[in-house]
């Protein structure tokens, strides 16, 4: 005797209720995943290209915070 599968709501799934994803669904999944990772790679490369070492340092952040507290 096999264990039946269950859907997200706890209902048992039958062989008739299980559908294979269509070609369009698979294509959209691959296209969306590819677009996401291309965007991630583009952001990482742009950050590496335009990074300036002296801009993001702790001393500058402390000076900004002190200026903010002085203004309050």
ZITAGI-V905416 format. One line per field, one symbol per residue. ss: DSSP state (2 for helix, 1 for strand, 0 for the rest). phi: phi as a letter, one per 40 degrees, with the letter a starting at -180 (. if undefined). psi: psi as a letter, one per 40 degrees, with the letter a starting at -180 (. if undefined). Layout:
# ZITAGI-V905416
ss = ???
phi = ???
psi = ???
This chain:
# ZITAGI-V905416
ss = 000011000001100000000022222222222222222222222222200000000222222222222220
phi = .ccccbcccgccbbccccbccccccccccccccccccccccccccccccbcbcccbbccccccccccccccc
psi = hihiiiadeehihiddehiiiidddddddddddddddddddddddddddehhdedgidddddddddddddd.
